């Protein structure tokens, strides 16, 4: 014999289920059906960064694009004219080494303004000895100059030429028999530059050449 038990909820649907309690009896228990619940949507909360916000970089006030890139303002200056009156007199020995291809190296040795000819010869000799130790190419021409400059008055240059092998054999003889060329420059009252070239021959005679340069014409 079966006994049907029905449990009814006023608002929910019911289903029937047969449950055996005893060998002779069965109960039918009705359980409420679960309703389909809508899925829960979770929205992730925005997490604020703990780092402080950096201030916005302001634009450079420079108007020029080139200056804005470099950040440096440059100002060009014209070279200042040199006043010859402020220049000091000088006397020096200049050694010029000229290679066959025309390339030159120059070294100046200062000499006292009141130096005697013997003092100058000694300065030349010492400078040449020093250079001869450095020269490896026998084809290099050695040009020795004695420059005596008085700004605004007169400038004179005495020079002679020789080669390493000749100078190494007998430097004193080279200095004694050197064929000197002397160049003098002087301004006249009108502003023209008068240049005289004195070429001394081995026999002691001289050849003089004179040139006049007008700065108003040549600029």
Secondary structure, 3 states (H helix, E strand, C coil): CCEECCCCCCCCCEECCEEECCCCCEEECCEECCCCCCCCCCCCCCCCCCCCCCCCCCCCCCCCHHHHHHCCCCCCCCCCCCCHHHCCCEEEEEEEEECCCCCEEEEEEEECCCCCHHHHHHHHHHHHHHHHCCCCCCCCEEEEEEEEEECCCEEEEEEEEEEHHHHHHCHHHHHHHCCCEEEEEEECCCCCEEEEEEEECCCCCEEEEEEEECHHHHC
